[in-house]
Amino acid sequence: MGSRIHRLRLEKGYSLSELADKADVAKSYLSNVERNIQSNPSIQFIEKIADALQVSIHALLYGGLAETAEPALDGEWFRLVQEAMASGISKREFKEFLDYQKWRLDQKDN
């Protein structure tokens, strides 16, 4: 997986520092993953890197055609994302909101 992250990072034109900043991960840890020193990163790390590189988690784990397959947002989702960005909501805050909503749904099911 490290070599795929490295290749995708270079294809996007990101330095190691830029990708680490975009993904909100430690530069040293990212470097260790890319060099396969750390070969078992957490799912949270993988999600952050996939999001920053704008690829699927599947693409990071397995490579292949999934790397270029981006799901299309319909117009309403796109407007909602733009509105959230314009209102100043950070990615982290938005993710926390989604996690909370998932938790609430789980609580209703139990």
Jmol script that loads the backbone (N, CA, C; Angstrom):
load data "model"
ATOM      1  N   MET A   1       0.822  -1.188   0.000  1.00  0.00           N
ATOM      2  CA  MET A   1       0.000   0.000   0.000  1.00  0.00           C
ATOM      3  C   MET A   1       0.869   1.255   0.000  1.00  0.00           C
ATOM      4  N   GLY A   2       2.002   1.199   0.673  1.00  0.00           N
ATOM      5  CA  GLY A   2       2.871   2.365   0.750  1.00  0.00           C
ATOM      6  C   GLY A   2       3.298   2.878  -0.618  1.00  0.00           C
ATOM      7  N   SER A   3       3.612   1.956  -1.508  1.00  0.00           N
ATOM      8  CA  SER A   3       4.046   2.374  -2.846  1.00  0.00           C
ATOM      9  C   SER A   3       2.891   3.012  -3.627  1.00  0.00           C
ATOM     10  N   ARG A   4       1.657   2.519  -3.398  1.00  0.00           N
ATOM     11  CA  ARG A   4       0.498   3.140  -4.061  1.00  0.00           C
ATOM     12  C   ARG A   4       0.279   4.555  -3.549  1.00  0.00           C
ATOM     13  N   ILE A   5       0.383   4.742  -2.235  1.00  0.00           N
ATOM     14  CA  ILE A   5       0.238   6.084  -1.672  1.00  0.00           C
ATOM     15  C   ILE A   5       1.309   7.005  -2.247  1.00  0.00           C
ATOM     16  N   HIS A   6       2.530   6.520  -2.288  1.00  0.00           N
ATOM     17  CA  HIS A   6       3.638   7.322  -2.812  1.00  0.00           C
ATOM     18  C   HIS A   6       3.375   7.723  -4.262  1.00  0.00           C
ATOM     19  N   ARG A   7       2.966   6.750  -5.084  1.00  0.00           N
ATOM     20  CA  ARG A   7       2.714   7.030  -6.505  1.00  0.00           C
ATOM     21  C   ARG A   7       1.567   8.020  -6.677  1.00  0.00           C
ATOM     22  N   LEU A   8       0.479   7.801  -5.936  1.00  0.00           N
ATOM     23  CA  LEU A   8      -0.667   8.701  -6.045  1.00  0.00           C
ATOM     24  C   LEU A   8      -0.316  10.107  -5.557  1.00  0.00           C
ATOM     25  N   ARG A   9       0.471  10.187  -4.507  1.00  0.00           N
ATOM     26  CA  ARG A   9       0.902  11.494  -3.994  1.00  0.00           C
ATOM     27  C   ARG A   9       1.684  12.251  -5.056  1.00  0.00           C
ATOM     28  N   LEU A  10       2.601  11.552  -5.710  1.00  0.00           N
ATOM     29  CA  LEU A  10       3.395  12.204  -6.760  1.00  0.00           C
ATOM     30  C   LEU A  10       2.532  12.577  -7.964  1.00  0.00           C
ATOM     31  N   GLU A  11       1.582  11.721  -8.323  1.00  0.00           N
ATOM     32  CA  GLU A  11       0.674  12.033  -9.435  1.00  0.00           C
ATOM     33  C   GLU A  11      -0.133  13.293  -9.159  1.00  0.00           C
ATOM     34  N   LYS A  12      -0.510  13.488  -7.896  1.00  0.00           N
ATOM     35  CA  LYS A  12      -1.262  14.691  -7.506  1.00  0.00           C
ATOM     36  C   LYS A  12      -0.354  15.902  -7.340  1.00  0.00           C
ATOM     37  N   GLY A  13       0.954  15.676  -7.358  1.00  0.00           N
ATOM     38  CA  GLY A  13       1.905  16.777  -7.226  1.00  0.00           C
ATOM     39  C   GLY A  13       2.092  17.260  -5.797  1.00  0.00           C
ATOM     40  N   TYR A  14       1.781  16.408  -4.818  1.00  0.00           N
ATOM     41  CA  TYR A  14       1.917  16.784  -3.413  1.00  0.00           C
ATOM     42  C   TYR A  14       3.283  16.367  -2.875  1.00  0.00           C
ATOM     43  N   SER A  15       3.851  17.223  -2.074  1.00  0.00           N
ATOM     44  CA  SER A  15       5.035  16.819  -1.315  1.00  0.00           C
ATOM     45  C   SER A  15       4.556  15.969  -0.143  1.00  0.00           C
ATOM     46  N   LEU A  16       5.498  15.329   0.519  1.00  0.00           N
ATOM     47  CA  LEU A  16       5.149  14.544   1.700  1.00  0.00           C
ATOM     48  C   LEU A  16       4.495  15.438   2.753  1.00  0.00           C
ATOM     49  N   SER A  17       5.042  16.620   2.945  1.00  0.00           N
ATOM     50  CA  SER A  17       4.484  17.561   3.931  1.00  0.00           C
ATOM     51  C   SER A  17       3.080  18.008   3.549  1.00  0.00           C
ATOM     52  N   GLU A  18       2.860  18.278   2.268  1.00  0.00           N
ATOM     53  CA  GLU A  18       1.540  18.727   1.818  1.00  0.00           C
ATOM     54  C   GLU A  18       0.482  17.661   2.055  1.00  0.00           C
ATOM     55  N   LEU A  19       0.801  16.416   1.712  1.00  0.00           N
ATOM     56  CA  LEU A  19      -0.174  15.347   1.911  1.00  0.00           C
ATOM     57  C   LEU A  19      -0.427  15.129   3.399  1.00  0.00           C
ATOM     58  N   ALA A  20       0.616  15.149   4.194  1.00  0.00           N
ATOM     59  CA  ALA A  20       0.451  14.985   5.642  1.00  0.00           C
ATOM     60  C   ALA A  20      -0.460  16.079   6.202  1.00  0.00           C
ATOM     61  N   ASP A  21      -0.262  17.319   5.750  1.00  0.00           N
ATOM     62  CA  ASP A  21      -1.110  18.427   6.205  1.00  0.00           C
ATOM     63  C   ASP A  21      -2.554  18.249   5.743  1.00  0.00           C
ATOM     64  N   LYS A  22      -2.737  17.901   4.470  1.00  0.00           N
ATOM     65  CA  LYS A  22      -4.090  17.727   3.932  1.00  0.00           C
ATOM     66  C   LYS A  22      -4.837  16.610   4.659  1.00  0.00           C
ATOM     67  N   ALA A  23      -4.118  15.560   5.016  1.00  0.00           N
ATOM     68  CA  ALA A  23      -4.750  14.406   5.655  1.00  0.00           C
ATOM     69  C   ALA A  23      -4.762  14.514   7.175  1.00  0.00           C
ATOM     70  N   ASP A  24      -4.074  15.509   7.700  1.00  0.00           N
ATOM     71  CA  ASP A  24      -3.976  15.696   9.151  1.00  0.00           C
ATOM     72  C   ASP A  24      -3.366  14.455   9.819  1.00  0.00           C
ATOM     73  N   VAL A  25      -2.227  14.021   9.254  1.00  0.00           N
ATOM     74  CA  VAL A  25      -1.466  12.911   9.824  1.00  0.00           C
ATOM     75  C   VAL A  25      -0.023  13.360  10.008  1.00  0.00           C
ATOM     76  N   ALA A  26       0.720  12.639  10.812  1.00  0.00           N
ATOM     77  CA  ALA A  26       2.125  12.971  11.051  1.00  0.00           C
ATOM     78  C   ALA A  26       2.951  12.665   9.802  1.00  0.00           C
ATOM     79  N   LYS A  27       3.766  13.616   9.421  1.00  0.00           N
ATOM     80  CA  LYS A  27       4.624  13.464   8.247  1.00  0.00           C
ATOM     81  C   LYS A  27       5.538  12.245   8.391  1.00  0.00           C
ATOM     82  N   SER A  28       6.092  12.061   9.588  1.00  0.00           N
ATOM     83  CA  SER A  28       7.010  10.934   9.803  1.00  0.00           C
ATOM     84  C   SER A  28       6.283   9.602   9.650  1.00  0.00           C
ATOM     85  N   TYR A  29       5.049   9.531  10.123  1.00  0.00           N
ATOM     86  CA  TYR A  29       4.278   8.293  10.007  1.00  0.00           C
ATOM     87  C   TYR A  29       3.933   8.021   8.545  1.00  0.00           C
ATOM     88  N   LEU A  30       3.515   9.071   7.824  1.00  0.00           N
ATOM     89  CA  LEU A  30       3.224   8.927   6.400  1.00  0.00           C
ATOM     90  C   LEU A  30       4.462   8.435   5.652  1.00  0.00           C
ATOM     91  N   SER A  31       5.599   9.009   5.973  1.00  0.00           N
ATOM     92  CA  SER A  31       6.852   8.588   5.345  1.00  0.00           C
ATOM     93  C   SER A  31       7.128   7.110   5.619  1.00  0.00           C
ATOM     94  N   ASN A  32       6.911   6.690   6.860  1.00  0.00           N
ATOM     95  CA  ASN A  32       7.132   5.284   7.211  1.00  0.00           C
ATOM     96  C   ASN A  32       6.177   4.354   6.473  1.00  0.00           C
ATOM     97  N   VAL A  33       4.940   4.787   6.272  1.00  0.00           N
ATOM     98  CA  VAL A  33       3.987   3.971   5.520  1.00  0.00           C
ATOM     99  C   VAL A  33       4.418   3.881   4.060  1.00  0.00           C
ATOM    100  N   GLU A  34       4.791   5.024   3.487  1.00  0.00           N
ATOM    101  CA  GLU A  34       5.208   5.024   2.075  1.00  0.00           C
ATOM    102  C   GLU A  34       6.423   4.130   1.847  1.00  0.00           C
ATOM    103  N   ARG A  35       7.318   4.077   2.819  1.00  0.00           N
ATOM    104  CA  ARG A  35       8.538   3.269   2.669  1.00  0.00           C
ATOM    105  C   ARG A  35       8.346   1.848   3.195  1.00  0.00           C
ATOM    106  N   ASN A  36       7.100   1.507   3.527  1.00  0.00           N
ATOM    107  CA  ASN A  36       6.742   0.176   4.022  1.00  0.00           C
ATOM    108  C   ASN A  36       7.462  -0.206   5.310  1.00  0.00           C
ATOM    109  N   ILE A  37       7.887   0.790   6.066  1.00  0.00           N
ATOM    110  CA  ILE A  37       8.425   0.534   7.401  1.00  0.00           C
ATOM    111  C   ILE A  37       7.255   0.247   8.337  1.00  0.00           C
ATOM    112  N   GLN A  38       6.182   1.018   8.175  1.00  0.00           N
ATOM    113  CA  GLN A  38       4.928   0.786   8.897  1.00  0.00           C
ATOM    114  C   GLN A  38       3.994   0.137   7.885  1.00  0.00           C
ATOM    115  N   SER A  39       3.727  -1.153   8.058  1.00  0.00           N
ATOM    116  CA  SER A  39       2.966  -1.874   7.035  1.00  0.00           C
ATOM    117  C   SER A  39       1.528  -2.167   7.439  1.00  0.00           C
ATOM    118  N   ASN A  40       1.097  -1.688   8.607  1.00  0.00           N
ATOM    119  CA  ASN A  40      -0.258  -1.971   9.056  1.00  0.00           C
ATOM    120  C   ASN A  40      -0.919  -0.707   9.612  1.00  0.00           C
ATOM    121  N   PRO A  41      -1.128   0.299   8.755  1.00  0.00           N
ATOM    122  CA  PRO A  41      -1.746   1.533   9.253  1.00  0.00           C
ATOM    123  C   PRO A  41      -3.205   1.325   9.619  1.00  0.00           C
ATOM    124  N   SER A  42      -3.707   2.179  10.499  1.00  0.00           N
ATOM    125  CA  SER A  42      -5.101   2.079  10.945  1.00  0.00           C
ATOM    126  C   SER A  42      -6.060   2.459   9.820  1.00  0.00           C
ATOM    127  N   ILE A  43      -7.292   2.039   9.974  1.00  0.00           N
ATOM    128  CA  ILE A  43      -8.318   2.397   8.993  1.00  0.00           C
ATOM    129  C   ILE A  43      -8.537   3.902   8.983  1.00  0.00           C
ATOM    130  N   GLN A  44      -8.397   4.551  10.141  1.00  0.00           N
ATOM    131  CA  GLN A  44      -8.548   6.006  10.200  1.00  0.00           C
ATOM    132  C   GLN A  44      -7.484   6.688   9.346  1.00  0.00           C
ATOM    133  N   PHE A  45      -6.257   6.192   9.428  1.00  0.00           N
ATOM    134  CA  PHE A  45      -5.171   6.737   8.617  1.00  0.00           C
ATOM    135  C   PHE A  45      -5.492   6.543   7.134  1.00  0.00           C
ATOM    136  N   ILE A  46      -5.911   5.351   6.777  1.00  0.00           N
ATOM    137  CA  ILE A  46      -6.220   5.041   5.376  1.00  0.00           C
ATOM    138  C   ILE A  46      -7.351   5.939   4.874  1.00  0.00           C
ATOM    139  N   GLU A  47      -8.384   6.135   5.693  1.00  0.00           N
ATOM    140  CA  GLU A  47      -9.491   7.016   5.304  1.00  0.00           C
ATOM    141  C   GLU A  47      -9.008   8.443   5.066  1.00  0.00           C
ATOM    142  N   LYS A  48      -8.164   8.940   5.961  1.00  0.00           N
ATOM    143  CA  LYS A  48      -7.658  10.310   5.827  1.00  0.00           C
ATOM    144  C   LYS A  48      -6.825  10.467   4.562  1.00  0.00           C
ATOM    145  N   ILE A  49      -5.966   9.504   4.285  1.00  0.00           N
ATOM    146  CA  ILE A  49      -5.113   9.573   3.093  1.00  0.00           C
ATOM    147  C   ILE A  49      -5.961   9.456   1.829  1.00  0.00           C
ATOM    148  N   ALA A  50      -6.917   8.523   1.809  1.00  0.00           N
ATOM    149  CA  ALA A  50      -7.792   8.370   0.636  1.00  0.00           C
ATOM    150  C   ALA A  50      -8.552   9.661   0.371  1.00  0.00           C
ATOM    151  N   ASP A  51      -9.064  10.276   1.436  1.00  0.00           N
ATOM    152  CA  ASP A  51      -9.802  11.535   1.287  1.00  0.00           C
ATOM    153  C   ASP A  51      -8.889  12.627   0.740  1.00  0.00           C
ATOM    154  N   ALA A  52      -7.696  12.743   1.291  1.00  0.00           N
ATOM    155  CA  ALA A  52      -6.772  13.793   0.848  1.00  0.00           C
ATOM    156  C   ALA A  52      -6.329  13.584  -0.603  1.00  0.00           C
ATOM    157  N   LEU A  53      -6.192  12.326  -1.006  1.00  0.00           N
ATOM    158  CA  LEU A  53      -5.780  12.027  -2.386  1.00  0.00           C
ATOM    159  C   LEU A  53      -6.976  11.938  -3.339  1.00  0.00           C
ATOM    160  N   GLN A  54      -8.175  12.007  -2.788  1.00  0.00           N
ATOM    161  CA  GLN A  54      -9.418  11.922  -3.555  1.00  0.00           C
ATOM    162  C   GLN A  54      -9.508  10.622  -4.351  1.00  0.00           C
ATOM    163  N   VAL A  55      -9.229   9.520  -3.636  1.00  0.00           N
ATOM    164  CA  VAL A  55      -9.379   8.178  -4.205  1.00  0.00           C
ATOM    165  C   VAL A  55     -10.161   7.332  -3.211  1.00  0.00           C
ATOM    166  N   SER A  56     -10.619   6.205  -3.659  1.00  0.00           N
ATOM    167  CA  SER A  56     -11.350   5.308  -2.771  1.00  0.00           C
ATOM    168  C   SER A  56     -10.384   4.583  -1.838  1.00  0.00           C
ATOM    169  N   ILE A  57     -10.918   4.128  -0.721  1.00  0.00           N
ATOM    170  CA  ILE A  57     -10.118   3.310   0.185  1.00  0.00           C
ATOM    171  C   ILE A  57      -9.682   2.044  -0.545  1.00  0.00           C
ATOM    172  N   HIS A  58     -10.569   1.504  -1.335  1.00  0.00           N
ATOM    173  CA  HIS A  58     -10.256   0.308  -2.127  1.00  0.00           C
ATOM    174  C   HIS A  58      -9.019   0.541  -3.000  1.00  0.00           C
ATOM    175  N   ALA A  59      -8.918   1.734  -3.580  1.00  0.00           N
ATOM    176  CA  ALA A  59      -7.766   2.047  -4.433  1.00  0.00           C
ATOM    177  C   ALA A  59      -6.463   2.002  -3.635  1.00  0.00           C
ATOM    178  N   LEU A  60      -6.486   2.483  -2.408  1.00  0.00           N
ATOM    179  CA  LEU A  60      -5.268   2.443  -1.589  1.00  0.00           C
ATOM    180  C   LEU A  60      -4.918   1.023  -1.178  1.00  0.00           C
ATOM    181  N   LEU A  61      -5.929   0.252  -0.865  1.00  0.00           N
ATOM    182  CA  LEU A  61      -5.672  -1.107  -0.395  1.00  0.00           C
ATOM    183  C   LEU A  61      -5.291  -2.065  -1.517  1.00  0.00           C
ATOM    184  N   TYR A  62      -5.964  -1.934  -2.662  1.00  0.00           N
ATOM    185  CA  TYR A  62      -5.808  -2.934  -3.710  1.00  0.00           C
ATOM    186  C   TYR A  62      -5.323  -2.401  -5.045  1.00  0.00           C
ATOM    187  N   GLY A  63      -5.352  -1.085  -5.249  1.00  0.00           N
ATOM    188  CA  GLY A  63      -4.949  -0.523  -6.536  1.00  0.00           C
ATOM    189  C   GLY A  63      -5.985  -0.803  -7.601  1.00  0.00           C
ATOM    190  N   GLY A  64      -5.577  -0.674  -8.835  1.00  0.00           N
ATOM    191  CA  GLY A  64      -6.459  -1.011  -9.942  1.00  0.00           C
ATOM    192  C   GLY A  64      -7.317   0.138 -10.407  1.00  0.00           C
ATOM    193  N   LEU A  65      -8.366  -0.195 -11.132  1.00  0.00           N
ATOM    194  CA  LEU A  65      -9.227   0.796 -11.756  1.00  0.00           C
ATOM    195  C   LEU A  65      -9.970   1.648 -10.742  1.00  0.00           C
ATOM    196  N   ALA A  66     -10.151   1.163  -9.554  1.00  0.00           N
ATOM    197  CA  ALA A  66     -10.887   1.927  -8.553  1.00  0.00           C
ATOM    198  C   ALA A  66     -10.198   3.247  -8.239  1.00  0.00           C
ATOM    199  N   GLU A  67      -8.911   3.358  -8.562  1.00  0.00           N
ATOM    200  CA  GLU A  67      -8.183   4.588  -8.273  1.00  0.00           C
ATOM    201  C   GLU A  67      -8.752   5.777  -9.039  1.00  0.00           C
ATOM    202  N   THR A  68      -9.261   5.522 -10.211  1.00  0.00           N
ATOM    203  CA  THR A  68      -9.769   6.627 -11.015  1.00  0.00           C
ATOM    204  C   THR A  68     -11.289   6.724 -10.971  1.00  0.00           C
ATOM    205  N   ALA A  69     -11.933   5.743 -10.361  1.00  0.00           N
ATOM    206  CA  ALA A  69     -13.391   5.737 -10.318  1.00  0.00           C
ATOM    207  C   ALA A  69     -13.866   6.609  -9.161  1.00  0.00           C
ATOM    208  N   GLU A  70     -14.300   7.786  -9.485  1.00  0.00           N
ATOM    209  CA  GLU A  70     -14.821   8.722  -8.481  1.00  0.00           C
ATOM    210  C   GLU A  70     -16.334   8.734  -8.576  1.00  0.00           C
ATOM    211  N   PRO A  71     -17.013   8.497  -7.461  1.00  0.00           N
ATOM    212  CA  PRO A  71     -18.467   8.576  -7.521  1.00  0.00           C
ATOM    213  C   PRO A  71     -18.897  10.012  -7.788  1.00  0.00           C
ATOM    214  N   ALA A  72     -19.857  10.160  -8.662  1.00  0.00           N
ATOM    215  CA  ALA A  72     -20.330  11.496  -9.009  1.00  0.00           C
ATOM    216  C   ALA A  72     -21.331  11.982  -7.973  1.00  0.00           C
ATOM    217  N   LEU A  73     -21.209  13.237  -7.593  1.00  0.00           N
ATOM    218  CA  LEU A  73     -22.178  13.849  -6.687  1.00  0.00           C
ATOM    219  C   LEU A  73     -23.306  14.426  -7.523  1.00  0.00           C
ATOM    220  N   ASP A  74     -24.535  14.157  -7.093  1.00  0.00           N
ATOM    221  CA  ASP A  74     -25.621  14.826  -7.799  1.00  0.00           C
ATOM    222  C   ASP A  74     -25.631  16.294  -7.385  1.00  0.00           C
ATOM    223  N   GLY A  75     -26.388  17.101  -8.094  1.00  0.00           N
ATOM    224  CA  GLY A  75     -26.382  18.545  -7.886  1.00  0.00           C
ATOM    225  C   GLY A  75     -26.719  18.972  -6.471  1.00  0.00           C
ATOM    226  N   GLU A  76     -27.688  18.286  -5.849  1.00  0.00           N
ATOM    227  CA  GLU A  76     -28.086  18.663  -4.489  1.00  0.00           C
ATOM    228  C   GLU A  76     -26.969  18.396  -3.481  1.00  0.00           C
ATOM    229  N   TRP A  77     -26.304  17.240  -3.587  1.00  0.00           N
ATOM    230  CA  TRP A  77     -25.177  16.949  -2.689  1.00  0.00           C
ATOM    231  C   TRP A  77     -24.063  17.962  -2.896  1.00  0.00           C
ATOM    232  N   PHE A  78     -23.798  18.289  -4.143  1.00  0.00           N
ATOM    233  CA  PHE A  78     -22.740  19.245  -4.432  1.00  0.00           C
ATOM    234  C   PHE A  78     -23.053  20.598  -3.786  1.00  0.00           C
ATOM    235  N   ARG A  79     -24.294  21.056  -3.907  1.00  0.00           N
ATOM    236  CA  ARG A  79     -24.688  22.333  -3.289  1.00  0.00           C
ATOM    237  C   ARG A  79     -24.583  22.279  -1.769  1.00  0.00           C
ATOM    238  N   LEU A  80     -24.962  21.135  -1.175  1.00  0.00           N
ATOM    239  CA  LEU A  80     -24.845  20.988   0.275  1.00  0.00           C
ATOM    240  C   LEU A  80     -23.388  21.062   0.733  1.00  0.00           C
ATOM    241  N   VAL A  81     -22.517  20.426  -0.005  1.00  0.00           N
ATOM    242  CA  VAL A  81     -21.092  20.473   0.332  1.00  0.00           C
ATOM    243  C   VAL A  81     -20.569  21.900   0.180  1.00  0.00           C
ATOM    244  N   GLN A  82     -20.953  22.566  -0.890  1.00  0.00           N
ATOM    245  CA  GLN A  82     -20.526  23.953  -1.072  1.00  0.00           C
ATOM    246  C   GLN A  82     -21.040  24.840   0.059  1.00  0.00           C
ATOM    247  N   GLU A  83     -22.279  24.648   0.459  1.00  0.00           N
ATOM    248  CA  GLU A  83     -22.858  25.438   1.546  1.00  0.00           C
ATOM    249  C   GLU A  83     -22.109  25.185   2.852  1.00  0.00           C
ATOM    250  N   ALA A  84     -21.797  23.934   3.124  1.00  0.00           N
ATOM    251  CA  ALA A  84     -21.050  23.609   4.345  1.00  0.00           C
ATOM    252  C   ALA A  84     -19.684  24.274   4.325  1.00  0.00           C
ATOM    253  N   MET A  85     -19.007  24.207   3.195  1.00  0.00           N
ATOM    254  CA  MET A  85     -17.684  24.839   3.071  1.00  0.00           C
ATOM    255  C   MET A  85     -17.794  26.352   3.252  1.00  0.00           C
ATOM    256  N   ALA A  86     -18.788  26.952   2.631  1.00  0.00           N
ATOM    257  CA  ALA A  86     -18.961  28.402   2.705  1.00  0.00           C
ATOM    258  C   ALA A  86     -19.296  28.859   4.120  1.00  0.00           C
ATOM    259  N   SER A  87     -19.943  27.985   4.897  1.00  0.00           N
ATOM    260  CA  SER A  87     -20.315  28.366   6.262  1.00  0.00           C
ATOM    261  C   SER A  87     -19.152  28.253   7.236  1.00  0.00           C
ATOM    262  N   GLY A  88     -18.040  27.719   6.762  1.00  0.00           N
ATOM    263  CA  GLY A  88     -16.851  27.639   7.618  1.00  0.00           C
ATOM    264  C   GLY A  88     -16.702  26.330   8.365  1.00  0.00           C
ATOM    265  N   ILE A  89     -17.533  25.349   8.061  1.00  0.00           N
ATOM    266  CA  ILE A  89     -17.413  24.046   8.710  1.00  0.00           C
ATOM    267  C   ILE A  89     -16.157  23.355   8.194  1.00  0.00           C
ATOM    268  N   SER A  90     -15.321  22.897   9.112  1.00  0.00           N
ATOM    269  CA  SER A  90     -14.105  22.180   8.712  1.00  0.00           C
ATOM    270  C   SER A  90     -14.449  20.735   8.364  1.00  0.00           C
ATOM    271  N   LYS A  91     -13.546  20.075   7.679  1.00  0.00           N
ATOM    272  CA  LYS A  91     -13.751  18.664   7.349  1.00  0.00           C
ATOM    273  C   LYS A  91     -13.894  17.849   8.627  1.00  0.00           C
ATOM    274  N   ARG A  92     -13.085  18.166   9.604  1.00  0.00           N
ATOM    275  CA  ARG A  92     -13.125  17.438  10.872  1.00  0.00           C
ATOM    276  C   ARG A  92     -14.490  17.616  11.549  1.00  0.00           C
ATOM    277  N   GLU A  93     -15.000  18.848  11.584  1.00  0.00           N
ATOM    278  CA  GLU A  93     -16.305  19.098  12.193  1.00  0.00           C
ATOM    279  C   GLU A  93     -17.409  18.352  11.444  1.00  0.00           C
ATOM    280  N   PHE A  94     -17.330  18.352  10.123  1.00  0.00           N
ATOM    281  CA  PHE A  94     -18.330  17.668   9.314  1.00  0.00           C
ATOM    282  C   PHE A  94     -18.274  16.166   9.577  1.00  0.00           C
ATOM    283  N   LYS A  95     -17.064  15.612   9.658  1.00  0.00           N
ATOM    284  CA  LYS A  95     -16.886  14.190   9.942  1.00  0.00           C
ATOM    285  C   LYS A  95     -17.443  13.860  11.328  1.00  0.00           C
ATOM    286  N   GLU A  96     -17.181  14.722  12.306  1.00  0.00           N
ATOM    287  CA  GLU A  96     -17.709  14.495  13.654  1.00  0.00           C
ATOM    288  C   GLU A  96     -19.237  14.497  13.643  1.00  0.00           C
ATOM    289  N   PHE A  97     -19.826  15.399  12.872  1.00  0.00           N
ATOM    290  CA  PHE A  97     -21.286  15.445  12.745  1.00  0.00           C
ATOM    291  C   PHE A  97     -21.807  14.138  12.151  1.00  0.00           C
ATOM    292  N   LEU A  98     -21.165  13.656  11.097  1.00  0.00           N
ATOM    293  CA  LEU A  98     -21.594  12.402  10.483  1.00  0.00           C
ATOM    294  C   LEU A  98     -21.460  11.238  11.454  1.00  0.00           C
ATOM    295  N   ASP A  99     -20.350  11.203  12.181  1.00  0.00           N
ATOM    296  CA  ASP A  99     -20.150  10.140  13.164  1.00  0.00           C
ATOM    297  C   ASP A  99     -21.242  10.187  14.237  1.00  0.00           C
ATOM    298  N   TYR A 100     -21.598  11.389  14.671  1.00  0.00           N
ATOM    299  CA  TYR A 100     -22.652  11.540  15.672  1.00  0.00           C
ATOM    300  C   TYR A 100     -23.990  11.040  15.121  1.00  0.00           C
ATOM    301  N   GLN A 101     -24.295  11.390  13.885  1.00  0.00           N
ATOM    302  CA  GLN A 101     -25.555  10.947  13.279  1.00  0.00           C
ATOM    303  C   GLN A 101     -25.593   9.421  13.175  1.00  0.00           C
ATOM    304  N   LYS A 102     -24.473   8.813  12.807  1.00  0.00           N
ATOM    305  CA  LYS A 102     -24.417   7.348  12.739  1.00  0.00           C
ATOM    306  C   LYS A 102     -24.642   6.750  14.124  1.00  0.00           C
ATOM    307  N   TRP A 103     -24.028   7.357  15.135  1.00  0.00           N
ATOM    308  CA  TRP A 103     -24.194   6.886  16.504  1.00  0.00           C
ATOM    309  C   TRP A 103     -25.660   6.965  16.918  1.00  0.00           C
ATOM    310  N   ARG A 104     -26.312   8.096  16.610  1.00  0.00           N
ATOM    311  CA  ARG A 104     -27.721   8.279  16.963  1.00  0.00           C
ATOM    312  C   ARG A 104     -28.588   7.194  16.307  1.00  0.00           C
ATOM    313  N   LEU A 105     -28.323   6.912  15.044  1.00  0.00           N
ATOM    314  CA  LEU A 105     -29.080   5.871  14.345  1.00  0.00           C
ATOM    315  C   LEU A 105     -28.858   4.510  14.987  1.00  0.00           C
ATOM    316  N   ASP A 106     -27.614   4.240  15.372  1.00  0.00           N
ATOM    317  CA  ASP A 106     -27.313   2.976  16.043  1.00  0.00           C
ATOM    318  C   ASP A 106     -28.074   2.875  17.366  1.00  0.00           C
ATOM    319  N   GLN A 107     -28.183   3.991  18.085  1.00  0.00           N
ATOM    320  CA  GLN A 107     -28.890   3.997  19.367  1.00  0.00           C
ATOM    321  C   GLN A 107     -30.375   3.706  19.170  1.00  0.00           C
ATOM    322  N   LYS A 108     -30.953   4.221  18.106  1.00  0.00           N
ATOM    323  CA  LYS A 108     -32.372   3.967  17.814  1.00  0.00           C
ATOM    324  C   LYS A 108     -32.617   2.489  17.514  1.00  0.00           C
ATOM    325  N   ASP A 109     -31.630   1.861  16.830  1.00  0.00           N
ATOM    326  CA  ASP A 109     -31.775   0.458  16.454  1.00  0.00           C
ATOM    327  C   ASP A 109     -31.638  -0.476  17.643  1.00  0.00           C
ATOM    328  N   ASN A 110     -30.989  -0.007  18.688  1.00  0.00           N
ATOM    329  CA  ASN A 110     -30.756  -0.872  19.866  1.00  0.00           C
ATOM    330  C   ASN A 110     -31.821  -0.780  20.869  1.00  0.00           C
TER     331      ASN A 110
END
end "model"
wireframe off; spacefill off
backbone 0.3
color backbone group
